[in-house]
Amino acid sequence: MERPHPSAEPSGLLAPGTPVTHQDWASLRIFLEIARELSFTRAAERLCVSQPTVSRQIAQLERRCARQLVVRTSRSVRLTAAGLELAGRLSAAMQAIEATLASAGPVPARSPALRLGLFQVPQVALTGHLAEQHRGGECRWEATSPELGARRVAAGELDVYCGVWCADVVPVPDDGLRCLSVLTVPMWVAASANHPVARASGADLADLGDEHWVSPADRHLREAFHLACERAGVRPRIRAVTDDTAEIAAVVRADLAIALVTPWATRPASLPARPCSNAPELTLVVATRPAAPPSLRRAVAEAARGSLWRSAVDDRGLRDWFADHPRRWTMSEVTGGSAGHAAGGERRGEGADAVHADGVDPGQLAHPA
């Protein structure tokens, strides 16, 4: 004869509104298997747990429900009336869950992490924007150099290279890559607030022959720097060699040297930087493998240009310069193994169909009052 469990007062299977705990789910799963097998031993084998665990879980469930659910003898196992009621409800619930999962279809796979190689671009702003746009996926970036980044993209070790490139030194490779030119800009000269350059609207590399310099450490930019100095008739006196913005800022702010930098590089350090004639011409390039969808190149290009656009909006000198050179913002495909206006490579996409960052023409940045 079925009796209430001796350790609890009579009640329903579970009182209405009673929260179901993680332990309850474990006990119910074991109970449902016993109801199907009518054997503690086979239930334990199917669930890959020990038989004492099965016994302990059933005892806990019976205390929870305040009812005897299973009658076990040395010869057989049977369910009580309360056990049959609970088993029926659990079976119906499991069928409903299985039907819901089947109608929902397969769970979409999470997008794999987008692997970025970055050089001389605002990493945090760019990757933050991409993480939002990359279907909720993760963006992983690492600092690289132009040539190494391009080789690693071609080899499949990176998905995208995004960074500056000086085609005067090495043509942008078109073998095994698809490239977008995002914008072109000359390097600017950074100097201390007390330096004459800081009080001028611009500078000419040919007039800076007597200065001490911070030389780029990256081979690509270092070669571009020395090539530009040679063309301008300047023999630079090198005071330091580094690509670290904080180190450049410390040397320049102490008036120990000046440096050629990307125009947006000195904004976090609040260093004066001015356009420099005869300086190396840089192109911001986004490169992927040919099989990558064009939308990926476009998304990275828009994110990169958007972050630089915000730099220009916040910096009057940079804003005015881009307002005077709106076609520098033109996004175009790079072909012919070159990039940039100075390199003379073929550029598709200029003219009426050119797209500007955030849908705004830089020419609208007209010099503010």
C-alpha positions in Angstrom: 0.0 0.0 0.0 1.3 3.5 -1.0 2.1 5.6 2.0 3.2 9.2 2.4 6.9 9.6 2.8 7.6 9.4 6.6 9.8 12.5 6.6 7.3 14.9 5.1 3.7 16.0 5.5 1.1 15.0 2.9 0.9 17.3 -0.1 0.8 17.3 -3.9 3.8 16.3 -6.0 5.2 19.9 -5.7 3.5 22.8 -4.1 2.4 25.4 -6.7 5.0 28.1 -7.2 7.8 25.9 -5.7 11.0 26.7 -7.6 12.7 23.8 -9.3 16.4 23.5 -8.4 19.3 22.1 -10.3 19.3 19.1 -7.9 15.6 18.6 -8.8 16.4 18.4 -12.5 19.1 15.7 -11.8 16.7 13.7 -9.6 13.9 13.9 -12.2 16.2 12.8 -15.0 17.1 9.7 -12.9 13.5 9.1 -12.0 12.3 9.2 -15.6 15.0 6.6 -16.5 13.8 4.3 -13.7 10.2 4.7 -14.9 11.3 3.5 -18.4 13.6 0.7 -17.3 11.9 -0.4 -14.0 15.4 -1.2 -12.9 17.9 0.8 -10.7 20.8 -1.1 -12.2 19.9 -0.4 -15.9 19.1 3.2 -15.1 22.5 3.7 -13.5 24.2 2.1 -16.5 22.3 4.2 -19.1 23.1 7.4 -17.2 26.7 6.4 -16.4 26.3 6.9 -12.7 26.7 4.6 -9.7 23.7 2.6 -8.4 24.1 4.3 -4.9 23.8 7.6 -6.6 20.5 6.5 -8.2 19.2 5.4 -4.9 20.2 8.6 -3.2 18.6 10.8 -5.9 15.3 8.9 -5.7 15.2 9.2 -1.9 15.8 13.0 -2.2 13.1 13.3 -4.8 10.6 11.4 -2.7 11.4 13.8 0.2 10.9 16.7 -2.1 7.5 15.5 -3.3 6.5 14.2 0.1 5.3 11.0 -1.6 6.7 7.5 -2.2 7.3 7.3 -5.9 9.0 3.9 -6.3 8.5 0.5 -4.6 11.6 -1.5 -4.8 12.0 -5.2 -3.7 14.7 -7.7 -4.2 12.9 -9.0 -7.3 11.2 -6.0 -8.9 10.8 -2.2 -9.2 7.3 -0.6 -9.7 5.9 2.9 -9.6 3.3 4.0 -7.1 0.3 5.9 -8.1 2.1 9.2 -7.4 5.1 7.8 -9.3 2.9 7.0 -12.3 1.4 10.5 -12.3 4.8 12.1 -12.1 6.2 9.9 -14.9 3.3 10.8 -17.1 3.8 14.5 -16.6 7.6 14.2 -17.2 7.1 12.2 -20.4 4.7 14.8 -21.8 7.1 17.6 -20.8 10.0 15.9 -22.5 8.0 15.4 -25.7 7.1 19.1 -25.7 10.7 20.1 -25.2 11.9 17.8 -28.0 9.2 19.2 -30.3 10.2 22.8 -29.5 13.9 22.1 -30.2 13.0 20.3 -33.5 10.9 23.3 -34.7 13.6 25.8 -33.8 16.1 24.1 -36.1 19.8 23.9 -35.6 21.5 26.4 -33.3 23.4 28.9 -35.5 27.1 28.5 -35.1 29.0 31.4 -33.5 31.0 33.3 -36.0 34.7 32.5 -35.8 36.9 35.2 -34.5 38.0 37.7 -37.1 41.8 37.8 -37.1 43.2 41.2 -37.9 46.8 42.4 -38.4 47.0 46.1 -37.8 49.7 48.7 -38.4 49.6 52.4 -37.5 45.8 52.5 -37.1 43.7 53.2 -33.9 43.3 49.6 -32.8 40.7 50.1 -30.0 38.3 52.2 -32.0 38.6 50.0 -35.1 38.2 46.7 -33.4 35.4 47.9 -31.2 33.4 49.0 -34.2 34.1 45.7 -36.0 33.1 43.6 -33.0 29.6 45.2 -33.1 29.3 44.6 -36.9 30.8 41.1 -37.0 27.5 39.3 -36.2 28.3 39.4 -32.5 31.6 37.6 -33.2 34.9 38.2 -31.7 37.7 40.3 -33.2 41.3 39.4 -32.4 44.0 41.8 -33.5 47.8 41.8 -33.3 50.4 44.4 -34.3 52.2 43.6 -37.5 54.2 45.2 -40.2 53.0 45.8 -43.8 55.0 43.1 -45.6 54.6 40.6 -42.8 50.9 41.3 -42.5 50.4 40.8 -46.2 52.3 37.5 -46.2 50.3 36.2 -43.3 47.0 37.1 -44.9 48.0 35.3 -48.1 49.1 32.3 -46.1 45.7 32.2 -44.2 47.2 33.0 -40.8 45.3 36.3 -40.7 41.9 37.2 -42.2 42.7 40.9 -42.8 45.6 43.3 -42.9 44.7 46.9 -42.2 47.4 49.5 -42.0 49.5 52.1 -43.8 51.6 51.2 -46.7 54.3 53.2 -48.6 54.2 52.1 -52.2 57.4 54.1 -52.9 59.2 51.5 -50.9 57.4 48.3 -51.7 54.4 48.0 -54.1 51.2 46.7 -52.5 51.2 43.0 -53.5 48.3 42.0 -55.8 49.4 38.3 -56.0 47.1 36.3 -53.8 45.5 39.4 -52.2 42.6 41.8 -52.8 43.2 45.3 -51.5 41.2 48.4 -50.9 42.8 51.8 -50.6 41.0 53.7 -47.8 42.8 57.0 -48.0 46.2 58.6 -48.8 48.1 61.0 -46.6 51.7 62.2 -46.3 53.5 61.7 -43.0 53.4 64.8 -40.8 56.2 66.2 -38.7 55.7 66.2 -34.9 57.6 68.7 -32.8 57.5 70.2 -29.3 55.2 73.1 -28.5 58.3 75.4 -28.4 59.6 74.3 -31.9 59.0 76.7 -34.9 57.2 73.9 -36.7 54.5 74.0 -34.0 53.8 77.6 -34.8 53.6 77.1 -38.5 50.8 75.8 -40.7 53.2 73.3 -42.3 56.8 72.4 -43.0 59.1 71.2 -45.8 61.4 68.3 -45.2 64.1 70.1 -47.2 64.2 72.9 -44.5 64.7 70.5 -41.6 68.2 69.3 -42.4 69.7 70.6 -39.2 67.3 68.8 -36.9 67.7 65.7 -34.8 65.1 63.0 -35.7 63.3 60.0 -34.2 63.6 57.4 -36.9 60.8 54.7 -37.4 61.9 51.3 -36.2 59.8 49.4 -38.7 61.9 48.6 -41.8 59.1 49.6 -44.1 58.6 53.1 -42.7 62.3 53.5 -41.9 63.2 53.0 -45.6 60.4 55.4 -46.6 61.8 58.0 -44.2 65.4 57.8 -45.4 64.3 57.7 -49.1 62.3 60.9 -48.6 65.3 62.6 -46.8 67.6 61.6 -49.6 65.2 63.1 -52.2 64.9 66.3 -50.2 68.7 66.5 -49.8 68.6 66.0 -46.0 71.0 63.8 -44.0 69.0 63.1 -40.8 70.8 63.0 -37.5 69.1 60.2 -35.6 68.5 60.7 -31.9 66.2 57.7 -31.3 64.7 54.8 -33.2 61.2 53.7 -32.1 57.6 53.2 -33.3 56.2 53.5 -29.8 53.9 56.6 -29.6 54.7 57.2 -25.9 58.4 57.0 -26.5 58.2 59.3 -29.5 56.1 61.8 -27.5 58.7 61.8 -24.6 61.6 62.5 -26.9 59.7 65.2 -28.9 58.1 66.8 -25.9 61.6 67.2 -24.4 62.6 69.1 -27.5 65.3 66.5 -28.2 64.2 65.6 -31.7 61.4 65.8 -34.2 59.6 62.9 -35.9 57.7 62.0 -39.0 54.4 60.3 -38.0 51.0 59.4 -39.3 48.9 62.4 -38.7 46.6 60.7 -36.2 49.4 59.0 -34.2 50.1 62.1 -32.0 46.5 62.9 -31.0 46.6 60.7 -27.8 49.9 62.4 -26.8 48.6 65.9 -27.7 51.7 66.7 -29.7 51.7 69.4 -32.3 52.0 67.8 -35.8 51.9 69.7 -39.1 51.7 68.6 -42.8 55.2 68.1 -44.2 56.0 68.6 -47.9 58.3 66.0 -49.5 57.5 63.6 -46.7 56.7 59.9 -47.5 53.2 59.4 -48.9 51.2 56.7 -47.1 48.1 54.8 -48.2 45.8 53.1 -45.6 45.2 49.7 -47.1 42.8 46.8 -46.3 43.9 43.5 -47.7 42.2 40.0 -47.7 42.5 36.8 -49.6 40.6 36.7 -52.9 38.1 34.2 -51.6 37.1 36.6 -48.8 33.7 38.3 -49.4 34.1 41.9 -50.7 31.8 42.9 -47.8 34.5 42.0 -45.3 37.1 44.3 -46.9 34.4 47.0 -47.1 33.4 46.6 -43.4 37.0 46.8 -42.2 37.7 49.8 -44.5 34.7 51.7 -43.3 35.6 50.9 -39.6 39.2 52.1 -40.2 38.1 55.2 -42.0 35.4 56.0 -39.5 37.9 56.0 -36.7 40.2 58.3 -38.6 37.4 60.5 -39.6 36.6 61.0 -35.9 40.2 61.9 -35.3 40.0 64.5 -38.1 36.7 66.0 -36.7 38.4 66.4 -33.2 41.6 67.8 -34.6 41.4 71.2 -36.3 44.7 70.9 -38.1 43.9 67.5 -39.5 40.3 68.5 -40.2 41.4 71.5 -42.2 43.9 69.5 -44.2 41.4 66.9 -45.2 38.9 69.6 -46.1 41.4 71.0 -48.5 42.1 67.5 -49.9 38.8 65.7 -50.1 39.8 63.2 -52.7 42.3 61.8 -50.2 39.3 60.1 -48.6 38.3 58.2 -51.8 37.9 54.5 -51.3 39.1 52.4 -54.3 40.4 49.0 -55.3 44.1 48.8 -55.6 45.4 47.1 -58.8 48.6 46.9 -60.6 50.7 46.2 -57.5 50.7 49.7 -56.3 48.8 52.1 -54.1 48.4 55.8 -53.5 48.4 58.9 -55.8 52.1 59.2 -55.5 52.8 55.7 -56.6 50.7 56.1 -59.7 48.8 52.8 -59.4 45.5 52.3 -61.1 42.6 53.1 -58.8 39.1 52.1 -59.5 36.1 53.8 -57.8 37.1 57.5 -57.9 34.7 60.2 -59.2 31.0 60.4 -58.8 30.7 56.9 -57.3 33.4 57.4 -54.6 32.2 56.7 -51.1 33.2 59.0 -48.1 33.4 57.9 -44.5 30.1 58.0 -42.6 28.4 59.2 -45.8 29.9 62.8 -45.3 32.0 64.5 -47.9 35.2 65.8 -46.3 34.8 69.0 -48.4 31.9 69.9 -46.0 34.4 70.3 -43.2 35.1 73.8 -44.4 37.3 75.8 -42.1 35.2 76.6 -39.0 35.2 80.0 -37.4 
